Amino acid sequence: MSRIRGRRPIRSVSPRATRPTRSGTGESAKDWEAVERELGVRPPHDYISLMATYGGGFIDNYLLLEPGCGNSVYDLLRHVEERDEAYEELWKYEDKPAEMEEPGNRLIPWATTDNGEYLFWLVRPGRNPDEWNLMINEEGGEEWERHAMTATQFLSRVLSGELRSEVLWSRFPEEVHSFRPALSLQD
């Protein structure tokens, strides 16, 4: 992972998880072409690298979603479907964020919390996935936070204290960072 503005890369902030690899190449064993077919778009490269390093799990008690995770609680594909259905119903009665009024735009969740906040990529037609912006939705509300950065930039900046979210729980991040892999947790 790349360094962000002189800050330590994420894997130096949290302990590195052991992930299965293909033939010792360091590539995640995940079938990213199948994930792309399922989502209809390729996930950003930084996220693919994040999954190869950590996989789904808890970063400072926040859920990091992984496509096809063996623990369904952390399965990004399941959350995509659930969020699409939930927002379709919700936006019949509440205002959509302005970005979602543009034809073809969609949200893909890449992380969530036990409190119900979601961290999304804002997917715009024709935009390179590595340039997607992030949107964070408060639990059960219409408040949205926007960030023009990648998922790993966001995590690195939040974990280092450089960035503070107004939507996420005030105790995030924790003083001592931790990561617990999804596969080590009960489904």
Secondary structure, 3 states (H helix, E strand, C coil): CCCECCECCHHHHCCCCCCCECCCCCCECCCHHHHHHHHCCCCCHHHHHHHHHCCCEEECCEEECECCCCCHHHEHHHHHHHHHHHHHHHCCCCCCCHHHHCCCCEEEEEEECCCCCEEEEEECCCCCHHHCEEEEECCCCCCEEEECCCHHHHHHHHHHCCCCCCCCCCCCCCCCCCEEEHHHCCC
